[in-house]
Amino acid sequence: MKPVINYDELMKKIPYKFAIPIAVAKRAENLKEFAKPYVETWDKNYVSIALKELSEGYIRIKNEEILKILIPNVK
């Protein structure tokens, strides 16, 4: 059975919706190249592992100040 990742729960951890796929992609790339996973998953898909790590709080964005540029300035 494939685990369900709740995007709303991820938005509570990282409040910038466009940063979540970037963080997951970077972590998946690291897993593919050299890093060891922090969690166990039912498959060996790097994106699934990275999503689970993010949802469980094992990975985070270091400088969240940079992410403020992703918030639209709509008046």
N, CA, C and O atoms as a Tripos MOL2 file, in Angstrom:
@<TRIPOS>MOLECULE
protein
  300   299    75     0     0
PROTEIN
NO_CHARGES

@<TRIPOS>ATOM
      1 N           0.8440   -1.1770    0.0000 N.3       1 MET1
      2 CA          0.0000    0.0000    0.0000 C.3       1 MET1
      3 C           0.8900    1.2420    0.0000 C.2       1 MET1
      4 O           1.8260    1.3500    0.7920 O.2       1 MET1
      5 N           0.5930    2.1460   -0.8740 N.am      2 LYS2
      6 CA          1.3720    3.3690   -1.0110 C.3       2 LYS2
      7 C           0.9600    4.3750    0.0720 C.2       2 LYS2
      8 O          -0.2300    4.6220    0.2620 O.2       2 LYS2
      9 N           1.9300    4.9530    0.7780 N.am      3 PRO3
     10 CA          1.5810    5.9270    1.8180 C.3       3 PRO3
     11 C           1.0700    7.2230    1.1980 C.2       3 PRO3
     12 O           1.4860    7.6220    0.1100 O.2       3 PRO3
     13 N           0.1650    7.8620    1.9130 N.am      4 VAL4
     14 CA         -0.4190    9.1050    1.4320 C.3       4 VAL4
     15 C           0.3090   10.2730    2.0960 C.2       4 VAL4
     16 O           0.4310   10.3250    3.3200 O.2       4 VAL4
     17 N           0.7900   11.2080    1.2760 N.am      5 ILE5
     18 CA          1.4430   12.3970    1.7830 C.3       5 ILE5
     19 C           0.4210   13.5280    1.7420 C.2       5 ILE5
     20 O          -0.1200   13.8530    0.6840 O.2       5 ILE5
     21 N           0.1640   14.1170    2.8940 N.am      6 ASN6
     22 CA         -0.8020   15.1990    3.0030 C.3       6 ASN6
     23 C          -0.0770   16.5270    2.7640 C.2       6 ASN6
     24 O           0.7340   16.9560    3.5850 O.2       6 ASN6
     25 N          -0.3760   17.1690    1.6380 N.am      7 TYR7
     26 CA          0.3020   18.4130    1.2730 C.3       7 TYR7
     27 C          -0.0220   19.5300    2.2620 C.2       7 TYR7
     28 O           0.8150   20.4000    2.5040 O.2       7 TYR7
     29 N          -1.2200   19.5180    2.8320 N.am      8 ASP8
     30 CA         -1.5890   20.5350    3.8240 C.3       8 ASP8
     31 C          -0.7210   20.4230    5.0800 C.2       8 ASP8
     32 O          -0.3520   21.4340    5.6780 O.2       8 ASP8
     33 N          -0.4020   19.2010    5.4720 N.am      9 GLU9
     34 CA          0.4890   19.0060    6.6170 C.3       9 GLU9
     35 C           1.8970   19.5030    6.3040 C.2       9 GLU9
     36 O           2.5660   20.0700    7.1680 O.2       9 GLU9
     37 N           2.3430   19.2920    5.0760 N.am     10 LEU10
     38 CA          3.6560   19.8040    4.6710 C.3      10 LEU10
     39 C           3.6690   21.3260    4.6610 C.2      10 LEU10
     40 O           4.6850   21.9470    4.9730 O.2      10 LEU10
     41 N           2.5330   21.9250    4.2990 N.am     11 MET11
     42 CA          2.4390   23.3920    4.2780 C.3      11 MET11
     43 C           2.5560   23.9700    5.6880 C.2      11 MET11
     44 O           2.9450   25.1280    5.8390 O.2      11 MET11
     45 N           2.2300   23.1990    6.7170 N.am     12 LYS12
     46 CA          2.4000   23.6680    8.0840 C.3      12 LYS12
     47 C           3.8820   23.7190    8.4590 C.2      12 LYS12
     48 O           4.3000   24.5680    9.2460 O.2      12 LYS12
     49 N           4.6680   22.8100    7.8920 N.am     13 LYS13
     50 CA          6.0980   22.7720    8.1660 C.3      13 LYS13
     51 C           6.8570   23.8020    7.3310 C.2      13 LYS13
     52 O           7.7530   24.4800    7.8340 O.2      13 LYS13
     53 N           6.4970   23.9130    6.0670 N.am     14 ILE14
     54 CA          7.1020   24.8830    5.1550 C.3      14 ILE14
     55 C           5.9540   25.6640    4.5270 C.2      14 ILE14
     56 O           5.2780   25.1380    3.6430 O.2      14 ILE14
     57 N           5.7160   26.8850    4.9490 N.am     15 PRO15
     58 CA          4.5390   27.6260    4.4980 C.3      15 PRO15
     59 C           4.6430   28.2070    3.0830 C.2      15 PRO15
     60 O           3.8370   29.0590    2.7100 O.2      15 PRO15
     61 N           5.5870   27.7760    2.3210 N.am     16 TYR16
     62 CA          5.7600   28.2650    0.9500 C.3      16 TYR16
     63 C           5.5600   27.0930    0.0010 C.2      16 TYR16
     64 O           6.4300   26.2290   -0.1210 O.2      16 TYR16
     65 N           4.4110   27.0640   -0.6710 N.am     17 LYS17
     66 CA          4.0420   25.8700   -1.4350 C.3      17 LYS17
     67 C           4.9880   25.5620   -2.5790 C.2      17 LYS17
     68 O           5.0920   24.4050   -2.9880 O.2      17 LYS17
     69 N           5.6730   26.5490   -3.1030 N.am     18 PHE18
     70 CA          6.5970   26.2910   -4.1980 C.3      18 PHE18
     71 C           7.9540   25.8030   -3.7030 C.2      18 PHE18
     72 O           8.7490   25.2860   -4.4880 O.2      18 PHE18
     73 N           8.2210   25.9590   -2.4340 N.am     19 ALA19
     74 CA          9.4950   25.5080   -1.8780 C.3      19 ALA19
     75 C           9.4830   24.0160   -1.5690 C.2      19 ALA19
     76 O          10.5390   23.3840   -1.5430 O.2      19 ALA19
     77 N           8.3170   23.4500   -1.3390 N.am     20 ILE20
     78 CA          8.2290   22.0340   -0.9930 C.3      20 ILE20
     79 C           8.7710   21.1500   -2.1160 C.2      20 ILE20
     80 O           9.6090   20.2920   -1.8420 O.2      20 ILE20
     81 N           8.3310   21.3190   -3.3670 N.am     21 PRO21
     82 CA          8.8980   20.4630   -4.4200 C.3      21 PRO21
     83 C          10.3940   20.6950   -4.6350 C.2      21 PRO21
     84 O          11.1200   19.7690   -4.9940 O.2      21 PRO21
     85 N          10.8490   21.9160   -4.4180 N.am     22 ILE22
     86 CA         12.2750   22.1960   -4.5840 C.3      22 ILE22
     87 C          13.0810   21.4740   -3.5120 C.2      22 ILE22
     88 O          14.1050   20.8560   -3.8050 O.2      22 ILE22
     89 N          12.6110   21.5560   -2.2630 N.am     23 ALA23
     90 CA         13.3020   20.8770   -1.1630 C.3      23 ALA23
     91 C          13.3030   19.3650   -1.3660 C.2      23 ALA23
     92 O          14.3140   18.7060   -1.1230 O.2      23 ALA23
     93 N          12.1860   18.8210   -1.8040 N.am     24 VAL24
     94 CA         12.0860   17.3790   -2.0410 C.3      24 VAL24
     95 C          12.9950   16.9710   -3.1940 C.2      24 VAL24
     96 O          13.6600   15.9380   -3.1170 O.2      24 VAL24
     97 N          13.0340   17.7580   -4.2480 N.am     25 ALA25
     98 CA         13.8880   17.4350   -5.3940 C.3      25 ALA25
     99 C          15.3670   17.4590   -5.0180 C.2      25 ALA25
    100 O          16.1330   16.5870   -5.4280 O.2      25 ALA25
    101 N          15.7640   18.4650   -4.2350 N.am     26 LYS26
    102 CA         17.1600   18.5450   -3.7960 C.3      26 LYS26
    103 C          17.5300   17.3400   -2.9260 C.2      26 LYS26
    104 O          18.6010   16.7550   -3.0840 O.2      26 LYS26
    105 N          16.6340   16.9810   -2.0100 N.am     27 ARG27
    106 CA         16.9150   15.8380   -1.1400 C.3      27 ARG27
    107 C          16.9410   14.5380   -1.9330 C.2      27 ARG27
    108 O          17.7880   13.6800   -1.6830 O.2      27 ARG27
    109 N          16.0290   14.3840   -2.8810 N.am     28 ALA28
    110 CA         16.0120   13.1830   -3.7120 C.3      28 ALA28
    111 C          17.2990   13.0750   -4.5350 C.2      28 ALA28
    112 O          17.8260   11.9800   -4.7320 O.2      28 ALA28
    113 N          17.7890   14.1980   -5.0040 N.am     29 GLU29
    114 CA         19.0500   14.2100   -5.7470 C.3      29 GLU29
    115 C          20.2060   13.7760   -4.8460 C.2      29 GLU29
    116 O          21.0740   13.0110   -5.2660 O.2      29 GLU29
    117 N          20.2130   14.2660   -3.6140 N.am     30 ASN30
    118 CA         21.2530   13.8580   -2.6620 C.3      30 ASN30
    119 C          21.1700   12.3680   -2.3520 C.2      30 ASN30
    120 O          22.1950   11.6950   -2.2440 O.2      30 ASN30
    121 N          19.9580   11.8570   -2.2100 N.am     31 LEU31
    122 CA         19.7830   10.4300   -1.9480 C.3      31 LEU31
    123 C          20.2920    9.5940   -3.1120 C.2      31 LEU31
    124 O          20.9000    8.5410   -2.9170 O.2      31 LEU31
    125 N          20.0420   10.0660   -4.3020 N.am     32 LYS32
    126 CA         20.4730    9.3370   -5.4940 C.3      32 LYS32
    127 C          21.9950    9.3020   -5.5960 C.2      32 LYS32
    128 O          22.5750    8.2990   -6.0100 O.2      32 LYS32
    129 N          22.6310   10.3990   -5.2170 N.am     33 GLU33
    130 CA         24.0750   10.4960   -5.3870 C.3      33 GLU33
    131 C          24.8640    9.8390   -4.2550 C.2      33 GLU33
    132 O          25.7680    9.0450   -4.5160 O.2      33 GLU33
    133 N          24.5340   10.1600   -2.9960 N.am     34 PHE34
    134 CA         25.4140    9.6660   -1.9390 C.3      34 PHE34
    135 C          24.7760    9.5320   -0.5660 C.2      34 PHE34
    136 O          25.2880    8.7720    0.2560 O.2      34 PHE34
    137 N          23.7010   10.2200   -0.2810 N.am     35 ALA35
    138 CA         23.1590   10.2940    1.0830 C.3      35 ALA35
    139 C          22.4160    9.0160    1.4650 C.2      35 ALA35
    140 O          21.8940    8.2930    0.6170 O.2      35 ALA35
    141 N          22.3880    8.7710    2.7630 N.am     36 LYS36
    142 CA         21.6180    7.6510    3.2970 C.3      36 LYS36
    143 C          20.2730    8.1790    3.7760 C.2      36 LYS36
    144 O          20.2090    9.2590    4.3620 O.2      36 LYS36
    145 N          19.1970    7.4320    3.5380 N.am     37 PRO37
    146 CA         17.8720    7.8880    3.9770 C.3      37 PRO37
    147 C          17.7170    7.8210    5.4880 C.2      37 PRO37
    148 O          18.2980    6.9600    6.1500 O.2      37 PRO37
    149 N          16.9240    8.7450    6.0240 N.am     38 TYR38
    150 CA         16.6250    8.7740    7.4520 C.3      38 TYR38
    151 C          15.4410    7.8850    7.8050 C.2      38 TYR38
    152 O          15.2580    7.5260    8.9690 O.2      38 TYR38
    153 N          14.6370    7.5270    6.8090 N.am     39 VAL39
    154 CA         13.4220    6.7510    7.0510 C.3      39 VAL39
    155 C          13.3840    5.5390    6.1270 C.2      39 VAL39
    156 O          14.1000    5.4770    5.1270 O.2      39 VAL39
    157 N          12.5440    4.5890    6.4770 N.am     40 GLU40
    158 CA         12.2930    3.4240    5.6380 C.3      40 GLU40
    159 C          10.9720    3.6230    4.9080 C.2      40 GLU40
    160 O          10.0090    4.1140    5.4970 O.2      40 GLU40
    161 N          10.9150    3.2530    3.6430 N.am     41 THR41
    162 CA          9.6770    3.3230    2.8740 C.3      41 THR41
    163 C           9.4070    1.9790    2.2230 C.2      41 THR41
    164 O          10.2590    1.0900    2.2110 O.2      41 THR41
    165 N           8.2200    1.8510    1.6880 N.am     42 TRP42
    166 CA          7.8260    0.5950    1.0600 C.3      42 TRP42
    167 C           8.5000    0.4060   -0.2950 C.2      42 TRP42
    168 O           8.5870   -0.7190   -0.7870 O.2      42 TRP42
    169 N           8.9740    1.4800   -0.8990 N.am     43 ASP43
    170 CA          9.6900    1.3760   -2.1650 C.3      43 ASP43
    171 C          11.0270    2.1070   -2.0630 C.2      43 ASP43
    172 O          11.3330    2.7080   -1.0330 O.2      43 ASP43
    173 N          11.7970    2.0570   -3.0950 N.am     44 LYS44
    174 CA         13.1170    2.6880   -3.0920 C.3      44 LYS44
    175 C          13.1400    3.9510   -3.9520 C.2      44 LYS44
    176 O          14.2010    4.3750   -4.4110 O.2      44 LYS44
    177 N          11.9790    4.5460   -4.1680 N.am     45 ASN45
    178 CA         11.8800    5.7770   -4.9470 C.3      45 ASN45
    179 C          12.4310    6.9380   -4.1160 C.2      45 ASN45
    180 O          11.9920    7.1640   -2.9880 O.2      45 ASN45
    181 N          13.3860    7.6630   -4.6740 N.am     46 TYR46
    182 CA         14.0380    8.7390   -3.9370 C.3      46 TYR46
    183 C          13.0760    9.8700   -3.5800 C.2      46 TYR46
    184 O          13.2000   10.4710   -2.5130 O.2      46 TYR46
    185 N          12.1330   10.1600   -4.4450 N.am     47 VAL47
    186 CA         11.1610   11.2220   -4.1730 C.3      47 VAL47
    187 C          10.2380   10.8080   -3.0240 C.2      47 VAL47
    188 O           9.9210   11.6260   -2.1600 O.2      47 VAL47
    189 N           9.8130    9.5620   -3.0110 N.am     48 SER48
    190 CA          8.9730    9.0710   -1.9080 C.3      48 SER48
    191 C           9.7110    9.1420   -0.5820 C.2      48 SER48
    192 O           9.1360    9.5140    0.4410 O.2      48 SER48
    193 N          10.9850    8.7850   -0.6060 N.am     49 ILE49
    194 CA         11.7910    8.8420    0.6170 C.3      49 ILE49
    195 C          11.9240   10.2900    1.0810 C.2      49 ILE49
    196 O          11.7680   10.5810    2.2670 O.2      49 ILE49
    197 N          12.2110   11.1980    0.1480 N.am     50 ALA50
    198 CA         12.3760   12.6120    0.4980 C.3      50 ALA50
    199 C          11.0770   13.2100    1.0320 C.2      50 ALA50
    200 O          11.1110   13.9870    1.9850 O.2      50 ALA50
    201 N           9.9440   12.8680    0.4430 N.am     51 LEU51
    202 CA          8.6560   13.3570    0.9370 C.3      51 LEU51
    203 C           8.3770   12.8570    2.3490 C.2      51 LEU51
    204 O           7.8950   13.6080    3.1960 O.2      51 LEU51
    205 N           8.6790   11.5990    2.5960 N.am     52 LYS52
    206 CA          8.4490   11.0590    3.9340 C.3      52 LYS52
    207 C           9.3870   11.7170    4.9450 C.2      52 LYS52
    208 O           8.9760   12.0130    6.0670 O.2      52 LYS52
    209 N          10.6340   11.9460    4.5570 N.am     53 GLU53
    210 CA         11.5700   12.6260    5.4500 C.3      53 GLU53
    211 C          11.0900   14.0380    5.7730 C.2      53 GLU53
    212 O          11.1860   14.4840    6.9170 O.2      53 GLU53
    213 N          10.5780   14.7330    4.7740 N.am     54 LEU54
    214 CA         10.0700   16.0790    4.9910 C.3      54 LEU54
    215 C           8.8410   16.0650    5.8950 C.2      54 LEU54
    216 O           8.7240   16.8930    6.7980 O.2      54 LEU54
    217 N           7.9290   15.1320    5.6550 N.am     55 SER55
    218 CA          6.7120   15.0810    6.4580 C.3      55 SER55
    219 C           6.9990   14.6900    7.9070 C.2      55 SER55
    220 O           6.2580   15.0730    8.8120 O.2      55 SER55
    221 N           8.0720   13.9280    8.1290 N.am     56 GLU56
    222 CA          8.4120   13.5200    9.4940 C.3      56 GLU56
    223 C           9.3950   14.4760   10.1610 C.2      56 GLU56
    224 O           9.7750   14.2640   11.3120 O.2      56 GLU56
    225 N           9.8070   15.5160    9.4570 N.am     57 GLY57
    226 CA         10.6450   16.5420   10.0590 C.3      57 GLY57
    227 C          12.1400   16.2660   10.0340 C.2      57 GLY57
    228 O          12.8940   16.9320   10.7430 O.2      57 GLY57
    229 N          12.5840   15.3090    9.2420 N.am     58 TYR58
    230 CA         14.0080   15.0080    9.1780 C.3      58 TYR58
    231 C          14.7810   15.9970    8.3140 C.2      58 TYR58
    232 O          15.9780   16.1980    8.5220 O.2      58 TYR58
    233 N          14.1150   16.6110    7.3570 N.am     59 ILE59
    234 CA         14.7810   17.6120    6.5280 C.3      59 ILE59
    235 C          14.0120   18.9240    6.6330 C.2      59 ILE59
    236 O          12.8010   18.9440    6.8490 O.2      59 ILE59
    237 N          14.7470   20.0050    6.4750 N.am     60 ARG60
    238 CA         14.1270   21.3270    6.5380 C.3      60 ARG60
    239 C          14.9520   22.2800    5.6960 C.2      60 ARG60
    240 O          16.0650   21.9580    5.2790 O.2      60 ARG60
    241 N          14.4050   23.4360    5.4560 N.am     61 ILE61
    242 CA         15.1060   24.4650    4.7040 C.3      61 ILE61
    243 C          15.8720   25.3190    5.7050 C.2      61 ILE61
    244 O          15.3010   25.7990    6.6850 O.2      61 ILE61
    245 N          17.1550   25.5060    5.4600 N.am     62 LYS62
    246 CA         18.0070   26.2150    6.4140 C.3      62 LYS62
    247 C          17.6860   27.7000    6.4900 C.2      62 LYS62
    248 O          17.5400   28.2400    7.5870 O.2      62 LYS62
    249 N          17.5750   28.3600    5.3660 N.am     63 ASN63
    250 CA         17.3850   29.8070    5.3420 C.3      63 ASN63
    251 C          16.0030   30.1280    4.7830 C.2      63 ASN63
    252 O          15.8420   30.3010    3.5750 O.2      63 ASN63
    253 N          15.0160   30.2060    5.6550 N.am     64 GLU64
    254 CA         13.6530   30.4580    5.2070 C.3      64 GLU64
    255 C          13.4340   31.9100    4.7970 C.2      64 GLU64
    256 O          12.4320   32.2230    4.1540 O.2      64 GLU64
    257 N          14.3460   32.7910    5.1550 N.am     65 GLU65
    258 CA         14.2350   34.1990    4.7390 C.3      65 GLU65
    259 C          14.2820   34.3170    3.2180 C.2      65 GLU65
    260 O          13.6250   35.1830    2.6410 O.2      65 GLU65
    261 N          15.0460   33.4630    2.5790 N.am     66 ILE66
    262 CA         15.1410   33.4850    1.1190 C.3      66 ILE66
    263 C          13.7900   33.1620    0.4900 C.2      66 ILE66
    264 O          13.4760   33.6620   -0.5900 O.2      66 ILE66
    265 N          12.9910   32.3360    1.1500 N.am     67 LEU67
    266 CA         11.7140   31.8970    0.5920 C.3      67 LEU67
    267 C          10.6570   32.9970    0.5560 C.2      67 LEU67
    268 O           9.6350   32.8470   -0.1150 O.2      67 LEU67
    269 N          10.8840   34.0850    1.2570 N.am     68 LYS68
    270 CA          9.8970   35.1590    1.2590 C.3      68 LYS68
    271 C           9.7250   35.7820   -0.1180 C.2      68 LYS68
    272 O           8.7100   36.4320   -0.3710 O.2      68 LYS68
    273 N          10.6870   35.6010   -1.0120 N.am     69 ILE69
    274 CA         10.5310   36.1140   -2.3800 C.3      69 ILE69
    275 C           9.4760   35.3380   -3.1440 C.2      69 ILE69
    276 O           8.9960   35.8090   -4.1750 O.2      69 ILE69
    277 N           9.0990   34.1470   -2.6600 N.am     70 LEU70
    278 CA          8.0770   33.3490   -3.3300 C.3      70 LEU70
    279 C           6.6600   33.8190   -3.0350 C.2      70 LEU70
    280 O           5.7200   33.4090   -3.7150 O.2      70 LEU70
    281 N           6.4950   34.6730   -2.0300 N.am     71 ILE71
    282 CA          5.1640   35.1700   -1.6860 C.3      71 ILE71
    283 C           4.8130   36.3050   -2.6430 C.2      71 ILE71
    284 O           5.5460   37.2910   -2.7260 O.2      71 ILE71
    285 N           3.7000   36.1780   -3.3670 N.am     72 PRO72
    286 CA          3.3340   37.2230   -4.3130 C.3      72 PRO72
    287 C           2.9440   38.5150   -3.6000 C.2      72 PRO72
    288 O           2.3440   38.4880   -2.5250 O.2      72 PRO72
    289 N           3.2850   39.6240   -4.2020 N.am     73 ASN73
    290 CA          2.9860   40.9490   -3.6540 C.3      73 ASN73
    291 C           1.7840   41.5030   -4.4160 C.2      73 ASN73
    292 O           1.9310   42.3220   -5.3240 O.2      73 ASN73
    293 N           0.6020   41.0460   -4.0350 N.am     74 VAL74
    294 CA         -0.6340   41.4180   -4.7240 C.3      74 VAL74
    295 C          -1.3610   42.4620   -3.8860 C.2      74 VAL74
    296 O          -1.5230   42.3010   -2.6760 O.2      74 VAL74
    297 N          -1.7950   43.5290   -4.5380 N.am     75 LYS75
    298 CA         -2.5270   44.5860   -3.8370 C.3      75 LYS75
    299 C          -3.9190   44.7170   -4.3680 C.2      75 LYS75
    300 O          -4.6830   45.5580   -3.8970 O.2      75 LYS75
@<TRIPOS>BOND
     1     1     2 1
     2     2     3 1
     3     3     4 2
     4     3     5 am
     5     5     6 1
     6     6     7 1
     7     7     8 2
     8     7     9 am
     9     9    10 1
    10    10    11 1
    11    11    12 2
    12    11    13 am
    13    13    14 1
    14    14    15 1
    15    15    16 2
    16    15    17 am
    17    17    18 1
    18    18    19 1
    19    19    20 2
    20    19    21 am
    21    21    22 1
    22    22    23 1
    23    23    24 2
    24    23    25 am
    25    25    26 1
    26    26    27 1
    27    27    28 2
    28    27    29 am
    29    29    30 1
    30    30    31 1
    31    31    32 2
    32    31    33 am
    33    33    34 1
    34    34    35 1
    35    35    36 2
    36    35    37 am
    37    37    38 1
    38    38    39 1
    39    39    40 2
    40    39    41 am
    41    41    42 1
    42    42    43 1
    43    43    44 2
    44    43    45 am
    45    45    46 1
    46    46    47 1
    47    47    48 2
    48    47    49 am
    49    49    50 1
    50    50    51 1
    51    51    52 2
    52    51    53 am
    53    53    54 1
    54    54    55 1
    55    55    56 2
    56    55    57 am
    57    57    58 1
    58    58    59 1
    59    59    60 2
    60    59    61 am
    61    61    62 1
    62    62    63 1
    63    63    64 2
    64    63    65 am
    65    65    66 1
    66    66    67 1
    67    67    68 2
    68    67    69 am
    69    69    70 1
    70    70    71 1
    71    71    72 2
    72    71    73 am
    73    73    74 1
    74    74    75 1
    75    75    76 2
    76    75    77 am
    77    77    78 1
    78    78    79 1
    79    79    80 2
    80    79    81 am
    81    81    82 1
    82    82    83 1
    83    83    84 2
    84    83    85 am
    85    85    86 1
    86    86    87 1
    87    87    88 2
    88    87    89 am
    89    89    90 1
    90    90    91 1
    91    91    92 2
    92    91    93 am
    93    93    94 1
    94    94    95 1
    95    95    96 2
    96    95    97 am
    97    97    98 1
    98    98    99 1
    99    99   100 2
   100    99   101 am
   101   101   102 1
   102   102   103 1
   103   103   104 2
   104   103   105 am
   105   105   106 1
   106   106   107 1
   107   107   108 2
   108   107   109 am
   109   109   110 1
   110   110   111 1
   111   111   112 2
   112   111   113 am
   113   113   114 1
   114   114   115 1
   115   115   116 2
   116   115   117 am
   117   117   118 1
   118   118   119 1
   119   119   120 2
   120   119   121 am
   121   121   122 1
   122   122   123 1
   123   123   124 2
   124   123   125 am
   125   125   126 1
   126   126   127 1
   127   127   128 2
   128   127   129 am
   129   129   130 1
   130   130   131 1
   131   131   132 2
   132   131   133 am
   133   133   134 1
   134   134   135 1
   135   135   136 2
   136   135   137 am
   137   137   138 1
   138   138   139 1
   139   139   140 2
   140   139   141 am
   141   141   142 1
   142   142   143 1
   143   143   144 2
   144   143   145 am
   145   145   146 1
   146   146   147 1
   147   147   148 2
   148   147   149 am
   149   149   150 1
   150   150   151 1
   151   151   152 2
   152   151   153 am
   153   153   154 1
   154   154   155 1
   155   155   156 2
   156   155   157 am
   157   157   158 1
   158   158   159 1
   159   159   160 2
   160   159   161 am
   161   161   162 1
   162   162   163 1
   163   163   164 2
   164   163   165 am
   165   165   166 1
   166   166   167 1
   167   167   168 2
   168   167   169 am
   169   169   170 1
   170   170   171 1
   171   171   172 2
   172   171   173 am
   173   173   174 1
   174   174   175 1
   175   175   176 2
   176   175   177 am
   177   177   178 1
   178   178   179 1
   179   179   180 2
   180   179   181 am
   181   181   182 1
   182   182   183 1
   183   183   184 2
   184   183   185 am
   185   185   186 1
   186   186   187 1
   187   187   188 2
   188   187   189 am
   189   189   190 1
   190   190   191 1
   191   191   192 2
   192   191   193 am
   193   193   194 1
   194   194   195 1
   195   195   196 2
   196   195   197 am
   197   197   198 1
   198   198   199 1
   199   199   200 2
   200   199   201 am
   201   201   202 1
   202   202   203 1
   203   203   204 2
   204   203   205 am
   205   205   206 1
   206   206   207 1
   207   207   208 2
   208   207   209 am
   209   209   210 1
   210   210   211 1
   211   211   212 2
   212   211   213 am
   213   213   214 1
   214   214   215 1
   215   215   216 2
   216   215   217 am
   217   217   218 1
   218   218   219 1
   219   219   220 2
   220   219   221 am
   221   221   222 1
   222   222   223 1
   223   223   224 2
   224   223   225 am
   225   225   226 1
   226   226   227 1
   227   227   228 2
   228   227   229 am
   229   229   230 1
   230   230   231 1
   231   231   232 2
   232   231   233 am
   233   233   234 1
   234   234   235 1
   235   235   236 2
   236   235   237 am
   237   237   238 1
   238   238   239 1
   239   239   240 2
   240   239   241 am
   241   241   242 1
   242   242   243 1
   243   243   244 2
   244   243   245 am
   245   245   246 1
   246   246   247 1
   247   247   248 2
   248   247   249 am
   249   249   250 1
   250   250   251 1
   251   251   252 2
   252   251   253 am
   253   253   254 1
   254   254   255 1
   255   255   256 2
   256   255   257 am
   257   257   258 1
   258   258   259 1
   259   259   260 2
   260   259   261 am
   261   261   262 1
   262   262   263 1
   263   263   264 2
   264   263   265 am
   265   265   266 1
   266   266   267 1
   267   267   268 2
   268   267   269 am
   269   269   270 1
   270   270   271 1
   271   271   272 2
   272   271   273 am
   273   273   274 1
   274   274   275 1
   275   275   276 2
   276   275   277 am
   277   277   278 1
   278   278   279 1
   279   279   280 2
   280   279   281 am
   281   281   282 1
   282   282   283 1
   283   283   284 2
   284   283   285 am
   285   285   286 1
   286   286   287 1
   287   287   288 2
   288   287   289 am
   289   289   290 1
   290   290   291 1
   291   291   292 2
   292   291   293 am
   293   293   294 1
   294   294   295 1
   295   295   296 2
   296   295   297 am
   297   297   298 1
   298   298   299 1
   299   299   300 2
@<TRIPOS>SUBSTRUCTURE
     1 MET1         2 RESIDUE 1 A MET
     2 LYS2         6 RESIDUE 1 A LYS
     3 PRO3        10 RESIDUE 1 A PRO
     4 VAL4        14 RESIDUE 1 A VAL
     5 ILE5        18 RESIDUE 1 A ILE
     6 ASN6        22 RESIDUE 1 A ASN
     7 TYR7        26 RESIDUE 1 A TYR
     8 ASP8        30 RESIDUE 1 A ASP
     9 GLU9        34 RESIDUE 1 A GLU
    10 LEU10       38 RESIDUE 1 A LEU
    11 MET11       42 RESIDUE 1 A MET
    12 LYS12       46 RESIDUE 1 A LYS
    13 LYS13       50 RESIDUE 1 A LYS
    14 ILE14       54 RESIDUE 1 A ILE
    15 PRO15       58 RESIDUE 1 A PRO
    16 TYR16       62 RESIDUE 1 A TYR
    17 LYS17       66 RESIDUE 1 A LYS
    18 PHE18       70 RESIDUE 1 A PHE
    19 ALA19       74 RESIDUE 1 A ALA
    20 ILE20       78 RESIDUE 1 A ILE
    21 PRO21       82 RESIDUE 1 A PRO
    22 ILE22       86 RESIDUE 1 A ILE
    23 ALA23       90 RESIDUE 1 A ALA
    24 VAL24       94 RESIDUE 1 A VAL
    25 ALA25       98 RESIDUE 1 A ALA
    26 LYS26      102 RESIDUE 1 A LYS
    27 ARG27      106 RESIDUE 1 A ARG
    28 ALA28      110 RESIDUE 1 A ALA
    29 GLU29      114 RESIDUE 1 A GLU
    30 ASN30      118 RESIDUE 1 A ASN
    31 LEU31      122 RESIDUE 1 A LEU
    32 LYS32      126 RESIDUE 1 A LYS
    33 GLU33      130 RESIDUE 1 A GLU
    34 PHE34      134 RESIDUE 1 A PHE
    35 ALA35      138 RESIDUE 1 A ALA
    36 LYS36      142 RESIDUE 1 A LYS
    37 PRO37      146 RESIDUE 1 A PRO
    38 TYR38      150 RESIDUE 1 A TYR
    39 VAL39      154 RESIDUE 1 A VAL
    40 GLU40      158 RESIDUE 1 A GLU
    41 THR41      162 RESIDUE 1 A THR
    42 TRP42      166 RESIDUE 1 A TRP
    43 ASP43      170 RESIDUE 1 A ASP
    44 LYS44      174 RESIDUE 1 A LYS
    45 ASN45      178 RESIDUE 1 A ASN
    46 TYR46      182 RESIDUE 1 A TYR
    47 VAL47      186 RESIDUE 1 A VAL
    48 SER48      190 RESIDUE 1 A SER
    49 ILE49      194 RESIDUE 1 A ILE
    50 ALA50      198 RESIDUE 1 A ALA
    51 LEU51      202 RESIDUE 1 A LEU
    52 LYS52      206 RESIDUE 1 A LYS
    53 GLU53      210 RESIDUE 1 A GLU
    54 LEU54      214 RESIDUE 1 A LEU
    55 SER55      218 RESIDUE 1 A SER
    56 GLU56      222 RESIDUE 1 A GLU
    57 GLY57      226 RESIDUE 1 A GLY
    58 TYR58      230 RESIDUE 1 A TYR
    59 ILE59      234 RESIDUE 1 A ILE
    60 ARG60      238 RESIDUE 1 A ARG
    61 ILE61      242 RESIDUE 1 A ILE
    62 LYS62      246 RESIDUE 1 A LYS
    63 ASN63      250 RESIDUE 1 A ASN
    64 GLU64      254 RESIDUE 1 A GLU
    65 GLU65      258 RESIDUE 1 A GLU
    66 ILE66      262 RESIDUE 1 A ILE
    67 LEU67      266 RESIDUE 1 A LEU
    68 LYS68      270 RESIDUE 1 A LYS
    69 ILE69      274 RESIDUE 1 A ILE
    70 LEU70      278 RESIDUE 1 A LEU
    71 ILE71      282 RESIDUE 1 A ILE
    72 PRO72      286 RESIDUE 1 A PRO
    73 ASN73      290 RESIDUE 1 A ASN
    74 VAL74      294 RESIDUE 1 A VAL
    75 LYS75      298 RESIDUE 1 A LYS
